[in-house]
């Protein structure tokens, strides 16, 4: 319990300072990734729905071309990192919760971090040509 | 001081994990088909050809859309809850999230339906 409400951002510094462990960092990054993905949902639905909204295949292609420029492919790397981190960390939390393995949570978390790094190496290798394409 | 809007309790916690497990499957498929793929240029023909290749895509998106939206909005509520909203504002935020979430699901269905039916 807090004596007074910390600020929206101060809240996170407070938690990390008080308990600077793997779990707190995972919680923090899980939240950042979650908020990013939540916000991403809205422009994604707009682009995907551009055919429904306009009835025009040209408009749909204009939007999908716009989001496949090198800048967006570069940003896509961060999008995939958000999905991969949130997904793997979420699975490690769910395994710990459902199989009563909270005492082994740190080990599970390190496994998920290693898989995350492997996924990101693969992603960056796949995305270099897309970012450099014209 | 300790009075707070109902959190939805264990249901919210449990459903977040169940929808999360579904999303692990859906998002790995989604990334594999649309992002981490060797054929990486997407346009209307590529998208609709894929959707028409199998009826399973309709099933896929009928489940994917509401599960993703629920997980996102339930997660957003979890974030808001950390800031301890009062009873009245908490209830207002909950109603707002439900309304926007349901509208987003309906919009998502209409959007995917338009693509599924085109040329089918």
gemmi code that builds the backbone of each chain (N, CA, C; Angstrom):
import gemmi

chains = {
    "A": [
        ("UNK", (0.827, -1.203, 0.000), (0.000, 0.000, 0.000), (0.861, 1.254, 0.000)),
        ("UNK", (0.442, 2.229, -0.741), (1.186, 3.484, -0.801), (0.584, 4.469, 0.197)),
        ("UNK", (1.453, 5.376, 0.725), (0.948, 6.465, 1.554), (0.179, 7.437, 0.672)),
        ("UNK", (0.757, 7.721, -0.499), (0.028, 8.535, -1.478), (0.235, 7.896, -2.846)),
        ("UNK", (-0.671, 8.210, -3.759), (-0.559, 7.635, -5.092), (0.686, 8.163, -5.791)),
        ("UNK", (1.593, 7.268, -6.258), (2.711, 7.768, -7.046), (2.205, 8.125, -8.450)),
        ("UNK", (2.991, 8.883, -9.190), (2.569, 9.290, -10.538), (2.485, 8.086, -11.465)),
        ("UNK", (1.925, 8.328, -12.648), (1.735, 7.251, -13.614), (3.074, 6.591, -13.965)),
        ("UNK", (4.126, 7.418, -14.131), (5.447, 6.889, -14.464), (6.215, 6.541, -13.187)),
        ("UNK", (6.091, 7.404, -12.157), (6.806, 7.212, -10.897), (6.518, 5.862, -10.266)),
        ("UNK", (5.310, 5.372, -10.457), (4.861, 4.057, -10.024), (5.869, 2.964, -10.417)),
        ("UNK", (6.366, 3.030, -11.658), (7.272, 1.990, -12.160), (8.661, 2.108, -11.544)),
        ("UNK", (9.168, 3.352, -11.401), (10.456, 3.549, -10.740), (10.385, 3.059, -9.302)),
        ("UNK", (9.272, 3.353, -8.656), (9.043, 2.927, -7.281), (9.178, 1.406, -7.158)),
        ("UNK", (8.479, 0.682, -8.028), (8.483, -0.783, -7.962), (9.864, -1.356, -8.262)),
        ("UNK", (10.526, -0.799, -9.286), (11.833, -1.334, -9.695), (12.889, -1.036, -8.631)),
        ("UNK", (12.833, 0.165, -8.047), (13.779, 0.518, -6.981), (13.603, -0.357, -5.755)),
        ("UNK", (12.337, -0.632, -5.441), (12.034, -1.376, -4.225), (12.419, -2.838, -4.364)),
        ("UNK", (12.336, -3.366, -5.583), (12.558, -4.802, -5.788), (13.230, -5.037, -7.144)),
        ("UNK", (14.524, -4.692, -7.253), (15.180, -4.744, -8.561), (15.596, -6.169, -8.961)),
        ("UNK", (14.603, -7.022, -9.192), (14.875, -8.421, -9.573), (14.379, -8.723, -10.979)),
        ("UNK", (14.753, -9.918, -11.471), (14.301, -10.362, -12.798), (12.795, -10.226, -12.937)),
        ("UNK", (12.085, -10.635, -11.886), (10.622, -10.634, -11.944), (10.040, -9.242, -12.107)),
        ("UNK", (10.633, -8.255, -11.418), (10.122, -6.889, -11.511), (10.374, -6.321, -12.913)),
        ("UNK", (11.567, -6.597, -13.432), (11.874, -6.144, -14.794), (10.961, -6.810, -15.808)),
        ("UNK", (10.693, -8.110, -15.625), (9.794, -8.822, -16.534), (8.401, -8.225, -16.479)),
        ("UNK", (7.946, -7.932, -15.251), (6.626, -7.301, -15.067), (6.577, -5.965, -15.796)),
        ("UNK", (7.625, -5.168, -15.635), (7.705, -3.845, -16.255), (7.695, -3.961, -17.789)),
        ("UNK", (8.560, -4.838, -18.326), (8.635, -5.003, -19.785), (7.358, -5.626, -20.344)),
        ("UNK", (6.755, -6.550, -19.578), (5.495, -7.177, -19.978), (4.415, -6.111, -20.145)),
        ("UNK", (4.420, -5.164, -19.208), (3.426, -4.098, -19.254), (3.670, -3.146, -20.422)),
        ("UNK", (4.919, -2.739, -20.609), (5.248, -1.847, -21.735), (4.797, -2.520, -23.042)),
        ("UNK", (5.192, -3.800, -23.212), (4.851, -4.531, -24.440), (3.334, -4.644, -24.577)),
        ("UNK", (2.649, -4.915, -23.465), (1.195, -5.061, -23.487), (0.509, -3.771, -23.923)),
        ("UNK", (0.966, -2.641, -23.372), (0.371, -1.347, -23.732), (0.639, -1.038, -25.206)),
        ("UNK", (1.867, -1.318, -25.660), (2.218, -1.099, -27.071), (1.294, -1.925, -27.971)),
        ("UNK", (1.096, -3.198, -27.628), (0.266, -4.078, -28.462), (-1.197, -3.644, -28.433)),
        ("UNK", (-1.662, -3.190, -27.262), (-3.035, -2.688, -27.150), (-3.233, -1.494, -28.092)),
        ("UNK", (-2.287, -0.551, -28.059), (-2.394, 0.639, -28.906), (-2.241, 0.281, -30.379)),
        ("UNK", (-1.405, -0.739, -30.656), (-1.175, -1.167, -32.036), (-2.455, -1.720, -32.678)),
        ("UNK", (-3.302, -2.335, -31.846), (-4.529, -2.983, -32.332), (-5.395, -2.020, -33.151)),
        ("UNK", (-5.452, -0.752, -32.740), (-6.372, 0.201, -33.385), (-5.934, 0.573, -34.813)),
        ("UNK", (-4.676, 1.046, -35.025), (-4.265, 1.293, -36.416), (-4.266, 0.019, -37.259)),
        ("UNK", (-3.952, -1.134, -36.639), (-3.960, -2.400, -37.373), (-5.364, -2.701, -37.894)),
        ("UNK", (-6.377, -2.542, -37.038), (-7.763, -2.787, -37.446), (-8.179, -1.810, -38.543)),
        ("UNK", (-7.671, -0.568, -38.458), (-8.020, 0.428, -39.480), (-7.451, 0.046, -40.845)),
        ("UNK", (-6.173, -0.382, -40.867), (-5.536, -0.759, -42.137), (-6.205, -2.005, -42.713)),
        ("UNK", (-6.397, -3.036, -41.854), (-7.020, -4.278, -42.319), (-8.456, -4.025, -42.786)),
        ("UNK", (-9.134, -3.067, -42.122), (-10.521, -2.779, -42.459), (-10.672, -1.749, -43.567)),
        ("UNK", (-9.562, -1.328, -44.176), (-9.661, -0.267, -45.189), (-10.479, -0.724, -46.398)),
        ("UNK", (-10.465, -2.036, -46.686), (-11.306, -2.526, -47.786), (-12.781, -2.484, -47.387)),
        ("UNK", (-13.083, -2.927, -46.156), (-14.456, -2.852, -45.648), (-14.951, -1.403, -45.614)),
        ("UNK", (-14.073, -0.483, -45.192), (-14.472, 0.918, -45.021), (-14.668, 1.649, -46.342)),
        ("UNK", (-13.808, 1.326, -47.346), (-13.856, 2.089, -48.596), (-14.430, 1.280, -49.760)),
        ("UNK", (-14.428, -0.060, -49.644), (-14.889, -0.904, -50.741), (-13.953, -0.869, -51.938)),
        ("UNK", (-12.740, -0.377, -51.711), (-11.810, -0.202, -52.828), (-10.535, -1.008, -52.602)),
        ("UNK", (-10.233, -1.902, -53.579), (-8.990, -2.674, -53.464), (-7.777, -1.750, -53.605)),
        ("UNK", (-7.924, -0.652, -54.363), (-6.811, 0.298, -54.533), (-6.463, 0.967, -53.198)),
        ("UNK", (-7.511, 1.372, -52.457), (-7.278, 2.015, -51.149), (-6.608, 1.022, -50.205)),
        ("UNK", (-7.088, -0.257, -50.245), (-6.496, -1.299, -49.391), (-5.015, -1.447, -49.734)),
        ("UNK", (-4.705, -1.527, -51.039), (-3.310, -1.670, -51.464), (-2.474, -0.447, -51.114)),
        ("UNK", (-3.081, 0.745, -51.196), (-2.351, 1.964, -50.841), (-1.939, 1.916, -49.368)),
        ("UNK", (-2.882, 1.491, -48.507), (-2.573, 1.402, -47.074), (-1.553, 0.311, -46.781)),
        ("UNK", (-1.742, -0.883, -47.374), (-0.800, -1.970, -47.079), (0.585, -1.656, -47.659)),
        ("UNK", (0.648, -0.929, -48.792), (1.959, -0.513, -49.313), (2.630, 0.476, -48.370)),
        ("UNK", (1.823, 1.409, -47.857), (2.343, 2.423, -46.942), (2.981, 1.779, -45.706)),
        ("UNK", (2.354, 0.721, -45.175), (2.901, 0.090, -43.964), (3.950, -0.983, -44.280)),
        ("UNK", (4.359, -1.057, -45.565), (5.445, -1.979, -45.913), (6.674, -1.240, -46.462)),
        ("UNK", (6.747, 0.052, -46.143), (7.940, 0.820, -46.494), (9.055, 0.440, -45.513)),
        ("UNK", (10.332, 0.702, -45.883), (11.440, 0.308, -45.000), (11.296, 0.806, -43.561)),
        ("UNK", (10.793, 2.028, -43.375), (10.633, 2.560, -42.015), (9.698, 1.668, -41.201)),
        ("UNK", (8.570, 1.247, -41.834), (7.626, 0.398, -41.112), (8.193, -0.997, -40.875)),
        ("UNK", (8.998, -1.513, -41.827), (9.642, -2.814, -41.596), (10.616, -2.736, -40.427)),
        ("UNK", (11.269, -1.562, -40.299), (12.168, -1.361, -39.148), (11.358, -1.371, -37.846)),
        ("UNK", (10.236, -0.644, -37.838), (9.378, -0.614, -36.645), (8.782, -1.995, -36.355)),
        ("UNK", (8.573, -2.773, -37.435), (7.996, -4.114, -37.306), (8.875, -5.008, -36.422)),
        ("UNK", (10.200, -4.769, -36.459), (11.114, -5.542, -35.603), (10.733, -5.336, -34.133)),
        ("UNK", (10.417, -4.079, -33.781), (10.030, -3.790, -32.395), (8.655, -4.372, -32.072)),
        ("UNK", (7.770, -4.369, -33.079), (6.451, -4.983, -32.898), (6.604, -6.478, -32.590)),
        ("UNK", (7.434, -7.160, -33.391), (7.634, -8.593, -33.178), (8.306, -8.843, -31.830)),
        ("UNK", (9.233, -7.956, -31.436), (9.868, -8.122, -30.129), (8.836, -7.964, -29.017)),
        ("UNK", (7.883, -7.045, -29.183), (6.830, -6.863, -28.173), (5.962, -8.125, -28.075)),
        ("UNK", (5.568, -8.668, -29.246), (4.753, -9.895, -29.255), (5.529, -11.051, -28.622)),
        ("UNK", (6.789, -11.221, -29.071), (7.583, -12.367, -28.609), (7.833, -12.281, -27.105)),
        ("UNK", (8.193, -11.082, -26.617), (8.458, -10.962, -25.186), (7.200, -11.191, -24.365)),
        ("UNK", (6.110, -10.534, -24.753), (4.848, -10.625, -24.010), (4.344, -12.066, -24.014)),
        ("UNK", (4.465, -12.729, -25.176), (3.995, -14.110, -25.326), (4.810, -15.064, -24.443)),
        ("UNK", (6.145, -14.978, -24.541), (7.003, -15.911, -23.801), (6.951, -15.643, -22.302)),
        ("UNK", (6.973, -14.359, -21.915), (6.887, -14.035, -20.496), (5.513, -14.432, -19.944)),
        ("UNK", (4.472, -14.208, -20.761), (3.119, -14.604, -20.357), (3.020, -16.100, -20.149)),
        ("UNK", (3.635, -16.879, -21.049), (3.627, -18.336, -20.884), (4.364, -18.738, -19.610)),
        ("UNK", (5.489, -18.072, -19.315), (6.246, -18.453, -18.111), (5.442, -18.123, -16.850)),
        ("UNK", (4.705, -17.004, -16.867), (3.842, -16.659, -15.726), (2.715, -17.685, -15.598)),
        ("UNK", (2.113, -18.056, -16.747), (0.992, -18.999, -16.738), (1.434, -20.385, -16.254)),
        ("UNK", (2.611, -20.828, -16.700), (3.134, -22.128, -16.240), (3.350, -22.090, -14.731)),
        ("UNK", (3.955, -20.996, -14.245), (4.202, -20.879, -12.799), (2.885, -20.853, -12.019)),
        ("UNK", (1.876, -20.146, -12.556), (0.580, -20.030, -11.876), (-0.173, -21.354, -11.862)),
        ("UNK", (-0.259, -22.005, -13.022), (-1.125, -23.180, -13.168), (-0.481, -24.459, -12.623)),
        ("UNK", (0.826, -24.539, -12.660), (1.474, -25.777, -12.216), (2.175, -25.594, -10.872)),
        ("UNK", (1.769, -24.541, -10.146), (2.283, -24.278, -8.798), (3.804, -24.322, -8.757)),
        ("UNK", (4.413, -23.615, -9.725), (5.867, -23.644, -9.829), (6.483, -22.274, -9.550)),
        ("UNK", (5.841, -21.498, -8.660), (6.351, -20.147, -8.411), (7.790, -20.175, -7.875)),
        ("UNK", (8.164, -21.235, -7.170), (9.531, -21.316, -6.647), (10.563, -21.537, -7.744)),
        ("UNK", (10.073, -22.050, -8.883), (10.987, -22.273, -10.013), (10.840, -21.176, -11.073)),
        ("UNK", (10.088, -20.125, -10.698), (9.734, -19.137, -11.712), (10.947, -18.460, -12.354)),
        ("UNK", (11.981, -18.215, -11.542), (13.156, -17.524, -12.062), (13.820, -18.351, -13.173)),
        ("UNK", (13.917, -19.662, -12.952), (14.519, -20.546, -13.966), (13.667, -20.560, -15.230)),
        ("UNK", (12.321, -20.650, -15.045), (11.408, -20.655, -16.205), (11.578, -19.352, -16.990)),
        ("UNK", (11.694, -18.257, -16.241), (11.830, -16.958, -16.864), (13.113, -16.854, -17.692)),
        ("UNK", (14.195, -17.414, -17.175), (15.451, -17.378, -17.936), (15.341, -18.201, -19.209)),
        ("UNK", (14.620, -19.329, -19.155), (14.391, -20.121, -20.374), (13.641, -19.274, -21.390)),
        ("UNK", (12.600, -18.548, -20.928), (11.811, -17.730, -21.861), (12.654, -16.588, -22.431)),
        ("UNK", (13.561, -16.040, -21.629), (14.437, -14.960, -22.107), (15.381, -15.479, -23.197)),
        ("UNK", (15.913, -16.699, -23.007), (16.818, -17.282, -24.006), (16.073, -17.551, -25.321)),
        ("UNK", (14.832, -18.075, -25.221), (14.034, -18.303, -26.434), (13.745, -16.965, -27.114)),
        ("UNK", (13.443, -15.943, -26.289), (13.170, -14.602, -26.826), (14.369, -14.088, -27.632)),
        ("UNK", (15.561, -14.231, -27.076), (16.765, -13.752, -27.773), (16.941, -14.498, -29.095)),
        ("UNK", (16.703, -15.823, -29.082), (16.830, -16.624, -30.313), (15.833, -16.139, -31.377)),
        ("UNK", (14.578, -15.888, -30.947), (13.548, -15.407, -31.883), (13.959, -14.063, -32.472)),
        ("UNK", (14.525, -13.190, -31.627), (14.895, -11.857, -32.107), (16.071, -11.893, -33.064)),
        ("UNK", (17.027, -12.804, -32.827), (18.155, -12.948, -33.762), (17.607, -13.362, -35.127)),
        ("UNK", (16.727, -14.356, -35.141), (16.098, -14.821, -36.389), (15.336, -13.668, -37.070)),
        ("UNK", (14.582, -12.908, -36.266), (13.794, -11.799, -36.806), (14.681, -10.749, -37.467)),
        ("UNK", (15.744, -10.354, -36.762), (16.628, -9.311, -37.302), (17.273, -9.797, -38.599)),
        ("UNK", (17.715, -11.063, -38.617), (18.322, -11.622, -39.838), (17.321, -11.568, -40.994)),
        ("UNK", (16.048, -11.935, -40.701), (15.026, -11.931, -41.752), (14.661, -10.523, -42.201)),
        ("UNK", (14.808, -9.541, -41.287), (14.317, -8.197, -41.590), (15.352, -7.262, -42.193)),
        ("UNK", (16.631, -7.613, -42.121), (17.655, -6.736, -42.708), (17.350, -6.426, -44.182)),
        ("UNK", (17.099, -7.447, -45.046), (16.812, -7.117, -46.444), (15.552, -6.268, -46.624)),
        ("UNK", (14.555, -6.441, -45.764), (13.309, -5.654, -45.907), (13.539, -4.206, -45.548)),
        ("UNK", (14.354, -3.976, -44.509), (14.624, -2.604, -44.086), (15.478, -1.891, -45.134)),
        ("UNK", (16.371, -2.654, -45.778), (17.274, -2.050, -46.758), (16.677, -1.980, -48.158)),
        ("UNK", (15.516, -2.643, -48.367), (14.883, -2.647, -49.682), (14.316, -1.268, -50.029)),
        ("UNK", (14.130, -1.026, -51.324), (13.575, 0.274, -51.739), (12.175, 0.118, -52.291)),
    ],
    "B": [
        ("UNK", (-11.275, 4.108, 2.332), (-9.908, 4.081, 1.792), (-9.669, 2.775, 1.034)),
        ("UNK", (-10.109, 1.676, 1.641), (-9.863, 0.398, 0.975), (-11.003, -0.019, 0.054)),
        ("UNK", (-12.065, 0.789, 0.036), (-13.177, 0.468, -0.855), (-12.762, 0.688, -2.291)),
        ("UNK", (-12.951, -0.320, -3.091), (-12.552, -0.215, -4.495), (-13.616, -0.862, -5.349)),
        ("UNK", (-13.595, -0.469, -6.624), (-14.500, -1.082, -7.569), (-14.118, -2.564, -7.701)),
        ("UNK", (-15.137, -3.415, -7.926), (-14.864, -4.844, -8.058), (-13.887, -5.090, -9.201)),
        ("UNK", (-12.895, -5.926, -8.943), (-11.855, -6.163, -9.940), (-12.285, -7.230, -10.940)),
        ("UNK", (-13.422, -7.901, -10.638), (-13.768, -9.069, -11.439), (-13.084, -10.289, -10.834)),
        ("UNK", (-12.195, -10.022, -9.878), (-11.572, -11.062, -9.074), (-10.865, -12.111, -9.886)),
        ("UNK", (-11.053, -13.381, -9.476), (-10.303, -14.472, -10.098), (-10.735, -14.722, -11.536)),
        ("UNK", (-11.962, -14.319, -11.900), (-12.393, -14.535, -13.284), (-11.487, -13.783, -14.258)),
        ("UNK", (-11.210, -12.521, -13.923), (-10.347, -11.697, -14.768), (-8.956, -12.310, -14.886)),
        ("UNK", (-8.432, -12.758, -13.764), (-7.096, -13.381, -13.731), (-7.093, -14.656, -14.573)),
        ("UNK", (-8.118, -15.510, -14.351), (-8.187, -16.806, -15.036), (-8.385, -16.629, -16.544)),
        ("UNK", (-9.347, -15.764, -16.922), (-9.624, -15.563, -18.350), (-8.435, -14.937, -19.073)),
        ("UNK", (-7.665, -14.096, -18.358), (-6.490, -13.496, -18.987), (-5.474, -14.581, -19.354)),
        ("UNK", (-5.357, -15.609, -18.501), (-4.421, -16.699, -18.785), (-4.937, -17.627, -19.889)),
        ("UNK", (-6.256, -17.937, -19.835), (-6.836, -18.814, -20.858), (-6.764, -18.143, -22.235)),
        ("UNK", (-7.194, -16.856, -22.304), (-7.122, -16.151, -23.592), (-5.659, -16.003, -24.018)),
        ("UNK", (-4.767, -15.837, -23.048), (-3.338, -15.729, -23.355), (-2.812, -16.997, -24.011)),
        ("UNK", (-3.252, -18.161, -23.497), (-2.809, -19.444, -24.090), (-3.314, -19.573, -25.525)),
        ("UNK", (-4.595, -19.198, -25.753), (-5.131, -19.208, -27.122), (-4.311, -18.268, -28.006)),
        ("UNK", (-4.026, -17.062, -27.486), (-3.307, -16.068, -28.277), (-1.884, -16.511, -28.594)),
        ("UNK", (-1.282, -17.289, -27.705), (0.063, -17.801, -27.994), (0.014, -18.572, -29.308)),
        ("UNK", (-1.008, -19.440, -29.454), (-1.184, -20.196, -30.700), (-1.533, -19.266, -31.873)),
        ("UNK", (-2.549, -18.421, -31.681), (-3.005, -17.544, -32.775), (-1.891, -16.599, -33.247)),
        ("UNK", (-1.145, -16.033, -32.311), (-0.139, -15.043, -32.704), (1.093, -15.681, -33.332)),
        ("UNK", (1.433, -16.908, -32.919), (2.547, -17.594, -33.587), (2.156, -17.856, -35.043)),
        ("UNK", (0.898, -18.310, -35.254), (0.387, -18.510, -36.617), (0.371, -17.180, -37.386)),
        ("UNK", (-0.161, -16.154, -36.735), (-0.311, -14.836, -37.346), (1.056, -14.280, -37.790)),
        ("UNK", (2.051, -14.378, -36.914), (3.391, -13.880, -37.245), (4.031, -14.727, -38.334)),
        ("UNK", (3.801, -16.046, -38.256), (4.406, -16.965, -39.216), (3.855, -16.700, -40.618)),
        ("UNK", (2.564, -16.413, -40.716), (1.925, -16.229, -42.017), (2.151, -14.816, -42.577)),
        ("UNK", (2.173, -13.803, -41.690), (2.164, -12.417, -42.173), (3.434, -11.603, -41.911)),
        ("UNK", (4.297, -12.068, -41.021), (5.495, -11.273, -40.729), (6.783, -12.044, -40.998)),
        ("UNK", (6.942, -13.180, -40.306), (8.185, -13.960, -40.442), (8.022, -14.968, -41.578)),
        ("UNK", (7.842, -14.436, -42.773), (7.617, -15.288, -43.927), (8.546, -14.852, -45.050)),
        ("UNK", (8.917, -15.793, -45.911), (9.849, -15.445, -46.982), (9.138, -14.657, -48.081)),
        ("UNK", (7.805, -14.907, -48.235), (7.032, -14.171, -49.227), (6.417, -12.980, -48.505)),
        ("UNK", (7.176, -11.875, -48.443), (6.803, -10.856, -47.476), (6.131, -9.626, -48.045)),
        ("UNK", (5.847, -9.588, -49.356), (5.068, -8.445, -49.814), (3.573, -8.771, -49.828)),
        ("UNK", (2.796, -8.004, -49.078), (1.366, -8.252, -48.967), (0.585, -7.233, -49.782)),
        ("UNK", (-0.416, -7.702, -50.500), (-1.393, -6.798, -51.101), (-2.753, -7.508, -51.091)),
        ("UNK", (-3.736, -6.872, -51.691), (-5.100, -7.399, -51.631), (-5.183, -8.827, -52.165)),
        ("UNK", (-4.532, -9.092, -53.307), (-4.587, -10.427, -53.913), (-3.944, -11.472, -53.019)),
        ("UNK", (-2.761, -11.140, -52.480), (-2.059, -12.098, -51.609), (-2.929, -12.433, -50.398)),
        ("UNK", (-3.514, -11.382, -49.787), (-4.310, -11.571, -48.567), (-5.575, -12.393, -48.858)),
        ("UNK", (-6.317, -12.010, -49.905), (-7.589, -12.717, -50.172), (-7.340, -14.128, -50.705)),
        ("UNK", (-6.272, -14.332, -51.501), (-5.939, -15.690, -51.971), (-5.699, -16.621, -50.785)),
        ("UNK", (-4.965, -16.110, -49.802), (-4.709, -16.931, -48.608), (-6.017, -17.222, -47.869)),
        ("UNK", (-6.853, -16.201, -47.679), (-8.102, -16.393, -46.933), (-9.032, -17.371, -47.645)),
        ("UNK", (-9.011, -17.385, -48.989), (-9.902, -18.266, -49.742), (-9.356, -19.678, -49.885)),
        ("UNK", (-8.077, -19.860, -49.559), (-7.458, -21.183, -49.739), (-8.020, -22.202, -48.755)),
        ("UNK", (-8.531, -21.733, -47.600), (-9.055, -22.681, -46.611), (-10.167, -22.032, -45.792)),
        ("UNK", (-11.238, -22.816, -45.545), (-12.333, -22.307, -44.715), (-11.911, -22.144, -43.261)),
        ("UNK", (-10.778, -22.769, -42.898), (-10.323, -22.671, -41.513), (-9.960, -21.242, -41.125)),
        ("UNK", (-9.616, -20.417, -42.120), (-9.276, -19.020, -41.781), (-10.473, -18.288, -41.198)),
        ("UNK", (-11.696, -18.611, -41.673), (-12.894, -17.990, -41.097), (-13.003, -18.354, -39.618)),
        ("UNK", (-12.823, -19.655, -39.316), (-12.863, -20.127, -37.924), (-11.768, -19.435, -37.116)),
        ("UNK", (-10.583, -19.371, -37.726), (-9.421, -18.751, -37.078), (-9.753, -17.330, -36.613)),
        ("UNK", (-10.303, -16.522, -37.540), (-10.538, -15.109, -37.199), (-11.778, -14.908, -36.327)),
        ("UNK", (-12.779, -15.798, -36.459), (-13.952, -15.705, -35.581), (-13.516, -15.841, -34.122)),
        ("UNK", (-12.508, -16.681, -33.881), (-11.990, -16.847, -32.515), (-10.941, -15.795, -32.169)),
        ("UNK", (-10.043, -15.527, -33.110), (-8.895, -14.643, -32.877), (-9.336, -13.228, -32.477)),
        ("UNK", (-10.303, -12.669, -33.223), (-10.698, -11.266, -32.988), (-11.206, -11.042, -31.557)),
        ("UNK", (-12.262, -11.765, -31.110), (-12.746, -11.464, -29.749), (-11.758, -11.857, -28.656)),
        ("UNK", (-10.983, -12.926, -28.873), (-10.021, -13.349, -27.842), (-8.924, -12.292, -27.694)),
        ("UNK", (-8.417, -11.776, -28.827), (-7.382, -10.736, -28.772), (-7.932, -9.458, -28.131)),
        ("UNK", (-9.154, -9.069, -28.530), (-9.744, -7.840, -27.993), (-10.008, -7.995, -26.490)),
        ("UNK", (-10.541, -9.150, -26.087), (-10.784, -9.359, -24.651), (-9.475, -9.279, -23.870)),
        ("UNK", (-8.449, -9.976, -24.350), (-7.157, -10.004, -23.658), (-6.583, -8.585, -23.544)),
        ("UNK", (-6.681, -7.817, -24.627), (-6.172, -6.445, -24.621), (-6.914, -5.555, -23.651)),
        ("UNK", (-8.249, -5.650, -23.679), (-9.049, -4.761, -22.821), (-9.030, -5.202, -21.366)),
        ("UNK", (-9.001, -6.514, -21.128), (-8.870, -6.991, -19.751), (-7.499, -6.594, -19.194)),
        ("UNK", (-6.470, -6.656, -20.066), (-5.132, -6.220, -19.667), (-5.102, -4.727, -19.365)),
        ("UNK", (-5.797, -3.944, -20.206), (-5.863, -2.490, -19.984), (-6.527, -2.198, -18.642)),
        ("UNK", (-7.575, -2.968, -18.327), (-8.241, -2.801, -17.022), (-7.265, -3.123, -15.884)),
        ("UNK", (-6.446, -4.148, -16.071), (-5.436, -4.505, -15.066), (-4.452, -3.361, -14.819)),
        ("UNK", (-4.067, -2.691, -15.901), (-3.152, -1.549, -15.777), (-3.844, -0.424, -15.016)),
        ("UNK", (-5.098, -0.114, -15.404), (-5.852, 0.977, -14.767), (-6.056, 0.677, -13.276)),
        ("UNK", (-6.329, -0.586, -12.970), (-6.553, -1.001, -11.580), (-5.358, -0.705, -10.684)),
        ("UNK", (-4.149, -0.784, -11.249), (-2.942, -0.507, -10.474), (-2.922, 0.914, -9.944)),
        ("UNK", (-3.698, 1.807, -10.577), (-3.744, 3.202, -10.127), (-4.912, 3.461, -9.180)),
        ("UNK", (-5.536, 2.337, -8.721), (-6.583, 2.411, -7.705), (-7.660, 3.441, -8.026)),
        ("UNK", (-8.439, 3.224, -9.085), (-9.531, 4.155, -9.374), (-10.615, 4.057, -8.296)),
        ("UNK", (-11.347, 5.132, -8.089), (-12.459, 5.104, -7.147), (-13.593, 4.250, -7.694)),
        ("UNK", (-14.623, 3.992, -6.846), (-15.707, 3.099, -7.259), (-16.434, 3.627, -8.479)),
        ("UNK", (-16.809, 4.920, -8.445), (-17.599, 5.481, -9.540), (-16.784, 5.545, -10.827)),
        ("UNK", (-15.560, 6.087, -10.761), (-14.759, 6.203, -11.984), (-14.360, 4.825, -12.492)),
        ("UNK", (-14.093, 3.885, -11.559), (-13.747, 2.515, -11.958), (-14.868, 1.876, -12.749)),
        ("UNK", (-16.107, 2.030, -12.255), (-17.269, 1.464, -12.957), (-17.433, 2.102, -14.324)),
        ("UNK", (-17.275, 3.428, -14.361), (-17.389, 4.151, -15.631), (-16.364, 3.654, -16.641)),
        ("UNK", (-15.121, 3.466, -16.176), (-14.053, 2.998, -17.070), (-14.377, 1.593, -17.579)),
        ("UNK", (-14.895, 0.734, -16.670), (-15.232, -0.639, -17.059), (-16.292, -0.668, -18.155)),
        ("UNK", (-17.351, 0.129, -17.953), (-18.425, 0.193, -18.962), (-17.849, 0.681, -20.287)),
        ("UNK", (-17.008, 1.718, -20.212), (-16.380, 2.272, -21.415), (-15.551, 1.202, -22.135)),
        ("UNK", (-14.743, 0.450, -21.379), (-13.898, -0.584, -21.998), (-14.747, -1.671, -22.650)),
        ("UNK", (-15.838, -2.085, -21.985), (-16.725, -3.101, -22.561), (-17.354, -2.626, -23.861)),
        ("UNK", (-17.850, -1.368, -23.840), (-18.519, -0.831, -25.040), (-17.530, -0.738, -26.200)),
        ("UNK", (-16.357, -0.137, -25.953), (-15.364, 0.021, -27.023), (-14.897, -1.357, -27.506)),
        ("UNK", (-14.693, -2.287, -26.564), (-14.244, -3.633, -26.921), (-15.249, -4.358, -27.808)),
        ("UNK", (-16.537, -4.284, -27.463), (-17.572, -4.957, -28.253), (-17.674, -4.317, -29.640)),
        ("UNK", (-17.619, -2.965, -29.683), (-17.664, -2.271, -30.981), (-16.469, -2.670, -31.845)),
        ("UNK", (-15.309, -2.808, -31.218), (-14.103, -3.183, -31.956), (-14.230, -4.606, -32.522)),
        ("UNK", (-14.848, -5.514, -31.747), (-15.079, -6.893, -32.219), (-16.012, -6.882, -33.432)),
        ("UNK", (-17.099, -6.113, -33.338), (-18.060, -6.041, -34.450), (-17.358, -5.486, -35.691)),
        ("UNK", (-16.602, -4.403, -35.495), (-15.854, -3.815, -36.610), (-14.862, -4.837, -37.188)),
        ("UNK", (-14.173, -5.557, -36.316), (-13.195, -6.563, -36.758), (-13.854, -7.642, -37.597)),
        ("UNK", (-15.040, -8.103, -37.170), (-15.779, -9.122, -37.937), (-16.172, -8.587, -39.313)),
        ("UNK", (-16.680, -7.347, -39.346), (-17.092, -6.749, -40.628), (-15.882, -6.611, -41.556)),
        ("UNK", (-14.747, -6.198, -40.975), (-13.536, -5.998, -41.780), (-13.048, -7.314, -42.378)),
        ("UNK", (-13.004, -8.364, -41.558), (-12.485, -9.654, -42.041), (-13.511, -10.319, -42.964)),
        ("UNK", (-14.794, -10.118, -42.663), (-15.858, -10.676, -43.498), (-15.792, -10.119, -44.922)),
        ("UNK", (-15.524, -8.822, -45.039), (-15.407, -8.195, -46.361), (-14.286, -8.840, -47.163)),
        ("UNK", (-13.182, -9.161, -46.494), (-12.052, -9.787, -47.188), (-12.320, -11.256, -47.497)),
        ("UNK", (-13.027, -11.947, -46.585), (-13.329, -13.371, -46.792), (-14.290, -13.573, -47.957)),
        ("UNK", (-15.235, -12.649, -48.132), (-16.278, -12.821, -49.145), (-15.852, -12.335, -50.524)),
        ("UNK", (-14.876, -11.444, -50.568), (-14.475, -10.862, -51.843), (-13.978, -11.950, -52.811)),
        ("UNK", (-14.714, -12.136, -53.904), (-14.305, -13.069, -54.941), (-14.515, -14.526, -54.583)),
        ("UNK", (-15.133, -14.807, -53.424), (-15.302, -16.188, -52.975), (-16.503, -16.828, -53.664)),
    ],
}
model = gemmi.Model(1)
for chain_id, residues in chains.items():
    chain = gemmi.Chain(chain_id)
    for i, (resn, *xyz) in enumerate(residues, 1):
        res = gemmi.Residue()
        res.name, res.seqid = resn, gemmi.SeqId(i, " ")
        for name, pos in zip(("N", "CA", "C"), xyz):
            atom = gemmi.Atom()
            atom.name, atom.element = name, gemmi.Element(name[0])
            atom.pos, atom.b_iso = gemmi.Position(*pos), 0.0
            res.add_atom(atom)
        chain.add_residue(res)
    model.add_chain(chain)
structure = gemmi.Structure()
structure.add_model(model)
structure.setup_entities()
